[in-house]
């Protein structure tokens, strides 16, 4: 495996993993996301991500998508708490076609008034869509029960906050946060690394900016939302987790593998196979630079929610019975899953980006080593800590 990094004269950082296949996955990531927003503008980062695709000074929306798709490629973007990332996957010979598109939409969007108002409606419909998906919206409720406003208000914002945004305000906001300062470029594939670096140095002229990080306040709350028209209850239990750079983060990853990852996990066997209380039982660890939490989700009946909650808590208590053999199986599972996921170049592209944002990209390749170093005592300790302060959220039939 060949890995390179280069800090460009304009301040951009370029991360590269070379692969022999004639493909490339490439992202340009702005280290700005929803975590930097106040309540009054909650959702603006996600809205800007949408708006840049509506047209530039020289390209229409149709031009932007056509130039990638007609070459057999994929073009997309996402907004997270700490970043907004724009990426493509293409045959390697078209890498500069992809770069031309991403560079143009980041540097030259016009936010045409008609497109602005139309895209506002699109985003509001997206917000409604996720709200109307209880199995997704319950995680928004959990975040609100783990973090105070503005962090706990969700990445997409609300129909009220997005609906109130004005074109001139958003354009000014965009110019203040899309300056090129600190951009991270992540490449996985087969390209001429130096030519890509030269291109990026020519196209991006970064301007200094100051991002104010609002105070992220933690708390623990519990909520139940009653909804008409649904048949299944959605339940999720979560707690604040160690940060990515902490040793305990890997203890928790192993705990998740043992407790709630896959059909052989302890809680899946207890809740679904033994008692038939759910179809899905799944753990997840959500972590970026400025936050981290762990959660276990179960879809069940309204009547079974209290029992499911107690079974999850008992599962944490029973980690005390975990053996060295269990520990090794959990480690092997995580190491194997990482190797399988590394086959997909766009997944590795995103992983390298997040590692760079949080610590440094090279740490991605230390994952197996850090998992192997996890001790049984460490896993048992993190399980007990999870029992001390936790939050729950449920959406149940009315």
VOKEVEX-766303 format. One record per residue (C-alpha): residue number from 1; residue in one letter; x, y, z. Coordinates in Angstrom, 1 decimal, decimal comma, always signed. Layout:
<atoms>
+------+------+--------+--------+--------+
: resi : resn :   east :  north :     up :
+------+------+--------+--------+--------+
:  NUM :    a :      X :      Y :      Z :
...
+------+------+--------+--------+--------+
</atoms>
This chain:
<atoms>
+------+------+--------+--------+--------+
: resi : resn :   east :  north :     up :
+------+------+--------+--------+--------+
:    1 :    x :   +0,0 :   +0,0 :   +0,0 :
:    2 :    x :   +1,4 :   +3,4 :   -1,0 :
:    3 :    x :   +0,4 :   +6,4 :   +1,1 :
:    4 :    x :   +1,3 :  +10,1 :   +0,5 :
:    5 :    x :   +0,4 :  +13,4 :   +2,2 :
:    6 :    x :   +1,3 :  +16,9 :   +1,1 :
:    7 :    x :   +0,6 :  +20,3 :   +2,6 :
:    8 :    x :   +0,1 :  +22,7 :   -0,2 :
:    9 :    x :   +1,3 :  +26,3 :   -0,3 :
:   10 :    x :   -2,3 :  +27,5 :   -0,1 :
:   11 :    x :   -2,8 :  +25,5 :   +3,1 :
:   12 :    x :   -4,8 :  +22,6 :   +1,7 :
:   13 :    x :   -3,9 :  +19,1 :   +2,9 :
:   14 :    x :   -3,9 :  +16,3 :   +0,3 :
:   15 :    x :   -4,1 :  +12,7 :   +1,4 :
:   16 :    x :   -3,5 :   +9,9 :   -1,1 :
:   17 :    x :   -3,8 :   +6,1 :   -1,0 :
:   18 :    x :   -2,6 :   +4,6 :   -4,3 :
:   19 :    x :   -4,5 :   +1,7 :   -5,9 :
:   20 :    x :   -3,7 :   -0,1 :   -9,1 :
:   21 :    x :   -7,3 :   -0,3 :  -10,4 :
:   22 :    x :   -8,0 :   +2,5 :  -13,0 :
:   23 :    x :  -10,5 :   +4,3 :  -10,8 :
:   24 :    x :  -10,4 :   +7,2 :   -8,4 :
:   25 :    x :  -12,5 :   +8,3 :   -5,5 :
:   26 :    x :  -11,7 :  +11,9 :   -4,5 :
:   27 :    x :  -13,3 :  +14,3 :   -2,0 :
:   28 :    x :  -12,7 :  +18,0 :   -1,1 :
:   29 :    x :  -13,8 :  +18,6 :   +2,5 :
:   30 :    x :  -14,5 :  +21,9 :   +4,2 :
:   31 :    x :  -14,0 :  +21,5 :   +7,9 :
:   32 :    x :  -17,2 :  +23,4 :   +8,5 :
:   33 :    x :  -20,5 :  +21,7 :   +9,5 :
:   34 :    x :  -23,6 :  +21,9 :  +11,6 :
:   35 :    x :  -21,7 :  +22,0 :  +14,9 :
:   36 :    x :  -20,7 :  +25,6 :  +14,2 :
:   37 :    x :  -24,3 :  +26,8 :  +13,8 :
:   38 :    x :  -26,4 :  +28,8 :  +16,2 :
:   39 :    x :  -30,0 :  +27,9 :  +16,7 :
:   40 :    x :  -31,2 :  +30,9 :  +14,5 :
:   41 :    x :  -29,4 :  +29,5 :  +11,4 :
:   42 :    x :  -29,6 :  +25,7 :  +12,2 :
:   43 :    x :  -29,4 :  +23,9 :   +8,9 :
:   44 :    x :  -27,5 :  +26,5 :   +6,9 :
:   45 :    x :  -24,5 :  +24,3 :   +6,3 :
:   46 :    x :  -26,7 :  +21,5 :   +4,9 :
:   47 :    x :  -28,6 :  +24,1 :   +2,8 :
:   48 :    x :  -25,4 :  +25,5 :   +1,3 :
:   49 :    x :  -24,4 :  +21,9 :   +0,4 :
:   50 :    x :  -27,6 :  +21,7 :   -1,7 :
:   51 :    x :  -27,3 :  +25,2 :   -3,1 :
:   52 :    x :  -23,8 :  +24,8 :   -4,7 :
:   53 :    x :  -25,2 :  +22,1 :   -7,0 :
:   54 :    x :  -27,9 :  +24,4 :   -8,4 :
:   55 :    x :  -25,5 :  +26,2 :  -10,7 :
:   56 :    x :  -22,3 :  +28,2 :  -11,1 :
:   57 :    x :  -21,2 :  +31,2 :  -13,2 :
:   58 :    x :  -20,6 :  +28,8 :  -16,2 :
:   59 :    x :  -22,6 :  +25,7 :  -15,5 :
:   60 :    x :  -26,3 :  +24,9 :  -14,9 :
:   61 :    x :  -27,4 :  +22,2 :  -12,5 :
:   62 :    x :  -27,8 :  +19,9 :  -15,5 :
:   63 :    x :  -24,3 :  +20,6 :  -16,7 :
:   64 :    x :  -22,9 :  +19,7 :  -13,3 :
:   65 :    x :  -24,5 :  +16,3 :  -13,1 :
:   66 :    x :  -24,1 :  +15,5 :  -16,8 :
:   67 :    x :  -20,4 :  +16,0 :  -17,0 :
:   68 :    x :  -19,8 :  +13,4 :  -14,3 :
:   69 :    x :  -22,6 :  +10,9 :  -15,1 :
:   70 :    x :  -21,8 :  +10,7 :  -18,9 :
:   71 :    x :  -18,3 :   +9,5 :  -18,0 :
:   72 :    x :  -19,8 :   +6,8 :  -15,8 :
:   73 :    x :  -19,1 :   +8,5 :  -12,6 :
:   74 :    x :  -20,8 :   +9,3 :   -9,3 :
:   75 :    x :  -21,0 :  +12,9 :   -7,8 :
:   76 :    x :  -22,3 :  +13,5 :   -4,4 :
:   77 :    x :  -21,9 :  +15,4 :   -1,1 :
:   78 :    x :  -22,8 :  +15,3 :   +2,5 :
:   79 :    x :  -23,0 :  +17,5 :   +5,5 :
:   80 :    x :  -22,0 :  +16,3 :   +9,0 :
:   81 :    x :  -21,5 :  +18,0 :  +12,3 :
:   82 :    x :  -17,8 :  +18,9 :  +11,7 :
:   83 :    x :  -17,5 :  +18,8 :   +7,9 :
:   84 :    x :  -19,1 :  +19,4 :   +4,6 :
:   85 :    x :  -17,7 :  +17,1 :   +1,9 :
:   86 :    x :  -18,0 :  +17,0 :   -1,9 :
:   87 :    x :  -16,8 :  +13,9 :   -3,7 :
:   88 :    x :  -16,8 :  +11,9 :   -6,9 :
:   89 :    x :  -15,8 :   +8,5 :   -8,2 :
:   90 :    x :  -14,7 :   +8,2 :  -11,8 :
:   91 :    x :  -12,4 :   +6,2 :  -14,1 :
:   92 :    x :   -8,9 :   +7,6 :  -13,4 :
:   93 :    x :   -8,5 :   +9,2 :  -16,8 :
:   94 :    x :  -11,4 :  +11,6 :  -16,0 :
:   95 :    x :  -10,0 :  +12,8 :  -12,6 :
:   96 :    x :   -9,6 :  +16,4 :  -13,8 :
:   97 :    x :  -13,1 :  +16,5 :  -15,2 :
:   98 :    x :  -14,3 :  +15,6 :  -11,7 :
:   99 :    x :  -12,0 :  +18,1 :  -10,1 :
:  100 :    x :  -13,2 :  +20,8 :  -12,5 :
:  101 :    x :  -16,8 :  +20,2 :  -11,4 :
:  102 :    x :  -16,1 :  +20,2 :   -7,6 :
:  103 :    x :  -13,8 :  +23,2 :   -7,8 :
:  104 :    x :  -16,4 :  +25,1 :   -9,8 :
:  105 :    x :  -19,3 :  +24,4 :   -7,5 :
:  106 :    x :  -17,3 :  +25,2 :   -4,4 :
:  107 :    x :  -15,6 :  +28,4 :   -5,7 :
:  108 :    x :  -18,3 :  +29,8 :   -8,1 :
:  109 :    x :  -21,9 :  +29,1 :   -7,0 :
:  110 :    x :  -24,4 :  +31,8 :   -7,9 :
:  111 :    x :  -27,3 :  +31,0 :   -5,7 :
:  112 :    x :  -29,8 :  +32,3 :   -8,3 :
:  113 :    x :  -32,9 :  +33,7 :   -6,6 :
:  114 :    x :  -35,3 :  +31,3 :   -8,3 :
:  115 :    x :  -33,1 :  +28,3 :   -7,6 :
:  116 :    x :  -32,6 :  +29,4 :   -4,0 :
:  117 :    x :  -36,3 :  +29,5 :   -3,2 :
:  118 :    x :  -36,9 :  +26,2 :   -5,1 :
:  119 :    x :  -34,1 :  +24,4 :   -3,2 :
:  120 :    x :  -35,4 :  +25,8 :   +0,1 :
:  121 :    x :  -38,6 :  +23,8 :   -0,6 :
:  122 :    x :  -36,6 :  +20,7 :   -1,5 :
:  123 :    x :  -34,7 :  +20,8 :   +1,8 :
:  124 :    x :  -37,9 :  +21,4 :   +3,8 :
:  125 :    x :  -39,3 :  +18,3 :   +2,1 :
:  126 :    x :  -36,2 :  +16,4 :   +3,0 :
:  127 :    x :  -36,6 :  +17,4 :   +6,7 :
:  128 :    x :  -40,2 :  +16,3 :   +6,6 :
:  129 :    x :  -39,2 :  +13,0 :   +5,0 :
:  130 :    x :  -36,7 :  +12,1 :   +7,7 :
:  131 :    x :  -39,2 :  +13,2 :  +10,4 :
:  132 :    x :  -41,8 :  +10,9 :   +8,9 :
:  133 :    x :  -39,3 :   +8,0 :   +9,1 :
:  134 :    x :  -39,6 :   +7,0 :  +12,8 :
:  135 :    x :  -36,6 :   +4,6 :  +12,7 :
:  136 :    x :  -34,4 :   +7,6 :  +11,7 :
:  137 :    x :  -36,1 :  +10,4 :  +13,6 :
:  138 :    x :  -35,7 :   +8,6 :  +16,9 :
:  139 :    x :  -31,9 :   +9,2 :  +16,6 :
:  140 :    x :  -32,6 :  +12,9 :  +16,2 :
:  141 :    x :  -34,6 :  +12,7 :  +19,5 :
:  142 :    x :  -31,7 :  +10,8 :  +21,1 :
:  143 :    x :  -29,2 :  +13,5 :  +20,2 :
:  144 :    x :  -31,5 :  +16,1 :  +21,6 :
:  145 :    x :  -31,6 :  +14,0 :  +24,8 :
:  146 :    x :  -27,8 :  +13,8 :  +24,9 :
:  147 :    x :  -26,9 :  +17,4 :  +23,9 :
:  148 :    x :  -28,5 :  +20,8 :  +24,6 :
:  149 :    x :  -29,2 :  +23,3 :  +21,9 :
:  150 :    x :  -27,9 :  +24,2 :  +19,4 :
:  151 :    x :  -26,0 :  +21,0 :  +18,9 :
:  152 :    x :  -29,0 :  +18,8 :  +19,7 :
:  153 :    x :  -31,2 :  +20,4 :  +17,0 :
:  154 :    x :  -30,1 :  +18,2 :  +14,1 :
:  155 :    x :  -27,9 :  +18,8 :  +11,0 :
:  156 :    x :  -30,8 :  +19,7 :   +8,6 :
:  157 :    x :  -32,4 :  +22,2 :  +10,9 :
:  158 :    x :  -36,1 :  +22,7 :  +10,9 :
:  159 :    x :  -38,7 :  +24,0 :   +8,3 :
:  160 :    x :  -38,8 :  +27,2 :  +10,4 :
:  161 :    x :  -35,1 :  +27,9 :  +10,4 :
:  162 :    x :  -34,5 :  +26,9 :   +6,8 :
:  163 :    x :  -37,7 :  +28,7 :   +5,6 :
:  164 :    x :  -36,4 :  +31,9 :   +7,2 :
:  165 :    x :  -33,1 :  +32,0 :   +5,4 :
:  166 :    x :  -32,6 :  +34,8 :   +2,9 :
:  167 :    x :  -30,5 :  +34,6 :   -0,3 :
:  168 :    x :  -28,2 :  +37,6 :   +0,4 :
:  169 :    x :  -27,6 :  +36,4 :   +4,0 :
:  170 :    x :  -26,8 :  +32,9 :   +2,9 :
:  171 :    x :  -24,4 :  +34,1 :   +0,1 :
:  172 :    x :  -22,6 :  +36,3 :   +2,6 :
:  173 :    x :  -22,4 :  +33,4 :   +5,1 :
:  174 :    x :  -21,1 :  +31,1 :   +2,3 :
:  175 :    x :  -18,3 :  +33,5 :   +1,5 :
:  176 :    x :  -17,2 :  +33,7 :   +5,1 :
:  177 :    x :  -17,0 :  +29,9 :   +5,6 :
:  178 :    x :  -16,0 :  +28,6 :   +2,2 :
:  179 :    x :  -12,6 :  +30,3 :   +2,0 :
:  180 :    x :  -10,4 :  +27,3 :   +1,2 :
:  181 :    x :   -8,7 :  +27,6 :   +4,6 :
:  182 :    x :   -8,0 :  +24,1 :   +6,0 :
:  183 :    x :   -9,7 :  +22,2 :   +3,2 :
:  184 :    x :   -8,8 :  +18,5 :   +3,1 :
:  185 :    x :   -8,5 :  +16,6 :   -0,2 :
:  186 :    x :   -8,6 :  +12,8 :   +0,1 :
:  187 :    x :   -7,8 :  +10,6 :   -2,9 :
:  188 :    x :   -8,0 :   +6,8 :   -3,2 :
:  189 :    x :   -7,2 :   +5,3 :   -6,5 :
:  190 :    x :   -4,7 :   +5,7 :   -9,4 :
:  191 :    x :   -3,8 :   +9,3 :  -10,3 :
:  192 :    x :   -0,8 :  +11,5 :  -10,9 :
:  193 :    x :   -0,5 :  +12,8 :   -7,3 :
:  194 :    x :   +1,8 :  +15,8 :   -8,1 :
:  195 :    x :   -0,4 :  +16,9 :  -11,0 :
:  196 :    x :   -3,5 :  +16,9 :   -8,8 :
:  197 :    x :   -1,6 :  +18,9 :   -6,1 :
:  198 :    x :   -0,5 :  +21,4 :   -8,7 :
:  199 :    x :   -4,1 :  +21,8 :  -10,0 :
:  200 :    x :   -5,3 :  +22,4 :   -6,4 :
:  201 :    x :   -2,7 :  +25,0 :   -5,7 :
:  202 :    x :   -3,7 :  +26,9 :   -8,8 :
:  203 :    x :   -7,4 :  +26,7 :   -8,3 :
:  204 :    x :   -7,7 :  +27,5 :   -4,5 :
:  205 :    x :   -6,6 :  +30,8 :   -3,0 :
:  206 :    x :   -7,5 :  +30,5 :   +0,7 :
:  207 :    x :   -8,5 :  +33,4 :   +2,8 :
:  208 :    x :   -8,2 :  +33,4 :   +6,6 :
:  209 :    x :  -11,4 :  +32,8 :   +8,5 :
:  210 :    x :  -12,5 :  +32,4 :  +12,0 :
:  211 :    x :  -15,0 :  +29,7 :  +13,0 :
:  212 :    x :  -16,6 :  +30,0 :  +16,4 :
:  213 :    x :  -17,5 :  +26,7 :  +18,0 :
:  214 :    x :  -20,6 :  +27,1 :  +20,2 :
:  215 :    x :  -20,4 :  +25,4 :  +23,6 :
:  216 :    x :  -21,5 :  +21,8 :  +23,3 :
:  217 :    x :  -23,3 :  +21,0 :  +26,5 :
:  218 :    x :  -24,1 :  +17,5 :  +27,5 :
:  219 :    x :  -27,1 :  +16,3 :  +29,5 :
:  220 :    x :  -29,2 :  +13,1 :  +29,9 :
:  221 :    x :  -32,9 :  +13,2 :  +29,2 :
:  222 :    x :  -35,6 :  +10,6 :  +28,3 :
:  223 :    x :  -38,5 :  +11,1 :  +25,9 :
:  224 :    x :  -41,4 :   +9,3 :  +24,4 :
:  225 :    x :  -43,2 :  +10,6 :  +21,3 :
:  226 :    x :  -46,6 :   +9,1 :  +20,6 :
:  227 :    x :  -47,6 :   +9,0 :  +16,9 :
:  228 :    x :  -50,8 :   +8,0 :  +15,1 :
:  229 :    x :  -50,6 :   +5,8 :  +12,1 :
:  230 :    x :  -47,6 :   +3,6 :  +13,0 :
:  231 :    x :  -47,5 :   +0,0 :  +14,2 :
:  232 :    x :  -44,0 :   -0,4 :  +15,5 :
:  233 :    x :  -42,3 :   +1,3 :  +18,4 :
:  234 :    x :  -38,8 :   +2,7 :  +17,8 :
:  235 :    x :  -36,5 :   +2,7 :  +20,9 :
:  236 :    x :  -32,9 :   +3,8 :  +21,3 :
:  237 :    x :  -30,7 :   +4,0 :  +24,3 :
:  238 :    x :  -27,4 :   +5,9 :  +24,2 :
:  239 :    x :  -24,7 :   +7,5 :  +26,3 :
:  240 :    x :  -21,8 :   +9,9 :  +25,8 :
:  241 :    x :  -18,7 :   +8,1 :  +24,6 :
:  242 :    x :  -15,0 :   +8,5 :  +24,6 :
:  243 :    x :  -13,6 :  +10,7 :  +21,9 :
:  244 :    x :  -11,9 :   +9,1 :  +18,9 :
:  245 :    x :   -8,4 :   +9,9 :  +20,1 :
:  246 :    x :   -9,0 :   +8,1 :  +23,4 :
:  247 :    x :   -7,9 :   +4,6 :  +24,1 :
:  248 :    x :  -11,3 :   +3,9 :  +25,6 :
:  249 :    x :  -12,9 :   +4,5 :  +22,2 :
:  250 :    x :  -11,5 :   +1,2 :  +21,0 :
:  251 :    x :  -12,7 :   -0,5 :  +24,2 :
:  252 :    x :  -16,2 :   +0,7 :  +23,3 :
:  253 :    x :  -15,8 :   -0,5 :  +19,7 :
:  254 :    x :  -15,0 :   -4,0 :  +21,0 :
:  255 :    x :  -17,9 :   -3,8 :  +23,5 :
:  256 :    x :  -20,3 :   -3,0 :  +20,6 :
:  257 :    x :  -19,0 :   -5,9 :  +18,6 :
:  258 :    x :  -19,7 :   -8,2 :  +21,5 :
:  259 :    x :  -23,0 :   -6,7 :  +22,6 :
:  260 :    x :  -24,9 :   -5,4 :  +19,5 :
:  261 :    x :  -23,2 :   -5,9 :  +16,2 :
:  262 :    x :  -24,6 :   -8,7 :  +14,0 :
:  263 :    x :  -26,9 :  -11,6 :  +14,4 :
:  264 :    x :  -24,5 :  -13,4 :  +16,8 :
:  265 :    x :  -24,3 :  -10,5 :  +19,3 :
:  266 :    x :  -25,5 :  -11,0 :  +22,8 :
:  267 :    x :  -28,4 :   -8,5 :  +22,6 :
:  268 :    x :  -29,6 :   -9,7 :  +19,2 :
:  269 :    x :  -29,7 :  -13,3 :  +20,5 :
:  270 :    x :  -31,5 :  -12,3 :  +23,7 :
:  271 :    x :  -34,0 :   -9,8 :  +22,3 :
:  272 :    x :  -34,8 :  -11,3 :  +18,9 :
:  273 :    x :  -33,9 :  -14,9 :  +18,9 :
:  274 :    x :  -34,7 :  -15,9 :  +22,5 :
:  275 :    x :  -37,7 :  -13,7 :  +23,1 :
:  276 :    x :  -39,0 :  -12,7 :  +19,6 :
:  277 :    x :  -39,4 :   -9,0 :  +20,7 :
:  278 :    x :  -37,8 :   -7,3 :  +17,7 :
:  279 :    x :  -36,7 :   -7,7 :  +14,1 :
:  280 :    x :  -33,7 :   -5,3 :  +14,4 :
:  281 :    x :  -31,2 :   -4,9 :  +17,2 :
:  282 :    x :  -28,2 :   -2,8 :  +16,3 :
:  283 :    x :  -25,5 :   -0,8 :  +18,1 :
:  284 :    x :  -23,7 :   +2,2 :  +16,6 :
:  285 :    x :  -20,9 :   +4,6 :  +17,5 :
:  286 :    x :  -21,3 :   +8,1 :  +16,2 :
:  287 :    x :  -18,1 :  +10,1 :  +16,5 :
:  288 :    x :  -16,5 :  +13,2 :  +14,9 :
:  289 :    x :  -14,0 :  +15,7 :  +16,1 :
:  290 :    x :  -16,3 :  +17,5 :  +18,6 :
:  291 :    x :  -18,7 :  +14,8 :  +19,9 :
:  292 :    x :  -19,0 :  +11,1 :  +20,5 :
:  293 :    x :  -21,9 :   +8,9 :  +21,6 :
:  294 :    x :  -22,9 :   +5,3 :  +21,5 :
:  295 :    x :  -26,4 :   +3,9 :  +21,0 :
:  296 :    x :  -28,4 :   +0,7 :  +20,7 :
:  297 :    x :  -31,5 :   +0,7 :  +18,6 :
:  298 :    x :  -34,4 :   -1,7 :  +18,7 :
:  299 :    x :  -37,7 :   -1,8 :  +16,7 :
:  300 :    x :  -40,3 :   -3,5 :  +18,8 :
:  301 :    x :  -43,9 :   -3,3 :  +20,1 :
:  302 :    x :  -45,2 :   -0,5 :  +22,3 :
:  303 :    x :  -45,9 :   -2,9 :  +25,1 :
:  304 :    x :  -42,4 :   -4,4 :  +25,0 :
:  305 :    x :  -40,4 :   -1,1 :  +25,2 :
:  306 :    x :  -39,9 :   -1,3 :  +29,0 :
:  307 :    x :  -38,8 :   -4,9 :  +28,8 :
:  308 :    x :  -36,4 :   -4,1 :  +25,9 :
:  309 :    x :  -34,9 :   -1,3 :  +27,8 :
:  310 :    x :  -34,2 :   -3,5 :  +30,8 :
:  311 :    x :  -32,7 :   -6,2 :  +28,6 :
:  312 :    x :  -30,3 :   -3,7 :  +27,1 :
:  313 :    x :  -29,3 :   -2,5 :  +30,6 :
:  314 :    x :  -28,9 :   -6,1 :  +31,8 :
:  315 :    x :  -26,8 :   -6,8 :  +28,7 :
:  316 :    x :  -24,4 :   -4,1 :  +29,9 :
:  317 :    x :  -24,3 :   -5,6 :  +33,4 :
:  318 :    x :  -23,7 :   -9,1 :  +32,0 :
:  319 :    x :  -20,5 :   -7,9 :  +30,2 :
:  320 :    x :  -18,9 :   -8,8 :  +33,6 :
:  321 :    x :  -19,3 :  -12,4 :  +32,4 :
:  322 :    x :  -17,4 :  -11,7 :  +29,2 :
:  323 :    x :  -14,5 :  -14,1 :  +28,7 :
:  324 :    x :  -11,1 :  -13,9 :  +26,9 :
:  325 :    x :  -12,5 :  -16,0 :  +24,1 :
:  326 :    x :  -15,4 :  -13,6 :  +23,7 :
:  327 :    x :  -12,9 :  -10,7 :  +23,6 :
:  328 :    x :  -10,8 :  -12,4 :  +20,9 :
:  329 :    x :  -14,0 :  -13,1 :  +18,8 :
:  330 :    x :  -15,1 :   -9,5 :  +19,0 :
:  331 :    x :  -11,7 :   -8,3 :  +18,0 :
:  332 :    x :  -11,5 :  -10,6 :  +15,0 :
:  333 :    x :  -15,0 :   -9,4 :  +13,9 :
:  334 :    x :  -13,9 :   -5,8 :  +13,9 :
:  335 :    x :  -10,6 :   -6,5 :  +12,2 :
:  336 :    x :  -12,4 :   -8,5 :   +9,5 :
:  337 :    x :  -15,1 :   -5,9 :   +9,0 :
:  338 :    x :  -12,4 :   -3,2 :   +8,5 :
:  339 :    x :  -10,7 :   -5,3 :   +5,9 :
:  340 :    x :  -13,9 :   -5,9 :   +4,0 :
:  341 :    x :  -14,9 :   -2,3 :   +4,1 :
:  342 :    x :  -11,5 :   -1,2 :   +2,8 :
:  343 :    x :  -12,4 :   -2,8 :   -0,5 :
:  344 :    x :  -14,7 :   +0,1 :   -1,3 :
:  345 :    x :  -12,4 :   +3,1 :   -2,2 :
:  346 :    x :  -15,1 :   +5,7 :   -1,5 :
:  347 :    x :  -15,4 :   +4,3 :   +2,1 :
:  348 :    x :  -11,7 :   +4,5 :   +2,6 :
:  349 :    x :  -11,7 :   +8,1 :   +1,2 :
:  350 :    x :  -14,2 :   +9,1 :   +3,8 :
:  351 :    x :  -12,4 :   +7,3 :   +6,6 :
:  352 :    x :   -9,1 :   +8,9 :   +5,8 :
:  353 :    x :  -10,8 :  +12,3 :   +5,8 :
:  354 :    x :  -12,4 :  +11,8 :   +9,2 :
:  355 :    x :   -9,1 :  +10,5 :  +10,7 :
:  356 :    x :   -7,3 :  +13,6 :   +9,3 :
:  357 :    x :  -10,0 :  +15,9 :  +10,8 :
:  358 :    x :   -9,8 :  +14,2 :  +14,2 :
:  359 :    x :   -6,2 :  +13,3 :  +14,5 :
:  360 :    x :   -4,2 :  +12,3 :  +11,4 :
:  361 :    x :   -5,0 :  +10,2 :   +8,4 :
:  362 :    x :   -2,2 :   +7,7 :   +9,1 :
:  363 :    x :   -4,0 :   +6,5 :  +12,2 :
:  364 :    x :   -6,5 :   +4,8 :   +9,8 :
:  365 :    x :   -3,9 :   +2,2 :   +9,2 :
:  366 :    x :   -3,3 :   +1,7 :  +13,0 :
:  367 :    x :   -6,9 :   +0,5 :  +13,6 :
:  368 :    x :   -6,1 :   -3,2 :  +13,8 :
:  369 :    x :   -3,2 :   -2,6 :  +16,2 :
:  370 :    x :   -5,4 :   -0,5 :  +18,5 :
:  371 :    x :   -8,2 :   -3,1 :  +18,5 :
:  372 :    x :   -5,7 :   -5,9 :  +19,3 :
:  373 :    x :   -4,4 :   -3,9 :  +22,3 :
:  374 :    x :   -7,9 :   -3,7 :  +23,9 :
:  375 :    x :   -8,1 :   -5,6 :  +27,2 :
:  376 :    x :  -10,9 :   -7,5 :  +28,8 :
:  377 :    x :  -10,8 :   -5,2 :  +31,8 :
:  378 :    x :  -11,1 :   -2,1 :  +29,6 :
:  379 :    x :  -14,2 :   -3,5 :  +27,9 :
:  380 :    x :  -15,8 :   -4,3 :  +31,2 :
:  381 :    x :  -15,0 :   -0,9 :  +32,6 :
:  382 :    x :  -16,6 :   +1,0 :  +29,6 :
:  383 :    x :  -19,7 :   -1,2 :  +30,0 :
:  384 :    x :  -20,1 :   -0,2 :  +33,6 :
:  385 :    x :  -19,5 :   +3,5 :  +32,8 :
:  386 :    x :  -22,3 :   +3,3 :  +30,2 :
:  387 :    x :  -24,8 :   +2,3 :  +32,9 :
:  388 :    x :  -24,1 :   +5,4 :  +35,0 :
:  389 :    x :  -25,6 :   +8,1 :  +32,8 :
:  390 :    x :  -27,6 :   +7,4 :  +29,7 :
:  391 :    x :  -30,5 :   +8,8 :  +27,6 :
:  392 :    x :  -33,4 :   +7,1 :  +25,9 :
:  393 :    x :  -35,8 :   +8,1 :  +23,1 :
:  394 :    x :  -38,8 :   +6,3 :  +21,9 :
:  395 :    x :  -41,5 :   +6,8 :  +19,2 :
:  396 :    x :  -44,5 :   +4,6 :  +19,9 :
:  397 :    x :  -47,9 :   +4,1 :  +18,3 :
:  398 :    x :  -50,6 :   +6,4 :  +19,7 :
+------+------+--------+--------+--------+
</atoms>
